[in-house]
Amino acid sequence: MKTSKLLSFALASAFIGCGLLINTSPAADDSTAPTTPLRGQLLQRIAEKLNLTDDQKSQIKTILGGEKDTLKNLLGQLHDARKNLRAAIQAGDANEASVRAASAKVASVESDLAVERMKLFGKISPVLTDEQRQQISDLTQRPDDFMDNAIANIGAGLAQ
């Protein structure tokens, strides 16, 4: 449970920081385009809820900027591994060994990504106040609660 919260916090911190990177990048001079992508708007609202100072935003942006290539590489690997898993499951000659091998690759990349998130947590956490860390914990608990309820509802629906 503690590890799950730690990883959720690190992921939320990374998303907030990525949102800050997106929101602070210069926009194209197109008045018909939204000022920020939907994801950026969501992350901007989270940053506002946390009441991040300009200094905190700058520090988080710097931290994430230093890890940008690593994160991009890991996320690309994860996407490829998941595509390969889906292909292995749907293959005409699918078998348990091929699906397990493809699934193990997904797990390996997710493990590498979890370690990177842990490192980011260690770098971003000191930038935040105790209250902001608690707010992130509260925000990351909501999806867990949602999934717990969804799983319970699926179980109840299947039992009928």
PESUL-V238296 format. One record per backbone hydrogen bond with DSSP energy under -1.0 kcal/mol. NH is the residue of the N-H (numbers start at 1). CO is the residue of the C=O. If there is no record, write none. Layout:
# PESUL-V238296
NH&CO, NH&CO
This chain:
# PESUL-V238296
5&1, 6&2, 7&3, 8&4, 9&5, 10&6, 11&7, 12&8, 13&9, 14&10, 15&11, 16&12, 17&13, 18&14, 19&15, 20&16, 21&17, 22&18, 23&19, 24&20, 30&28, 33&30, 41&37, 42&38, 43&39, 44&40, 45&41, 46&42, 47&43, 48&44, 49&45, 50&46, 52&47, 57&53, 58&54, 59&55, 60&56, 61&57, 62&58, 63&59, 64&60, 65&61, 66&62, 71&67, 72&68, 73&69, 74&70, 75&71, 76&72, 77&73, 78&74, 79&75, 80&76, 81&77, 82&78, 83&79, 84&80, 85&81, 86&82, 87&83, 88&84, 89&85, 90&86, 94&91, 99&95, 100&96, 101&97, 102&98, 103&99, 104&100, 105&101, 106&102, 107&103, 108&104, 109&105, 110&106, 111&107, 112&108, 113&109, 114&110, 115&111, 116&112, 117&113, 118&114, 119&115, 120&116, 121&117, 122&118, 123&119, 124&120, 125&121, 127&124, 128&125, 133&129, 134&130, 135&131, 136&132, 137&133, 138&134, 139&135, 140&136, 141&137, 145&141, 146&142, 147&143, 148&144, 149&145, 150&146, 151&147, 152&148, 153&149, 154&150, 155&151, 156&152, 157&153, 158&154, 159&155
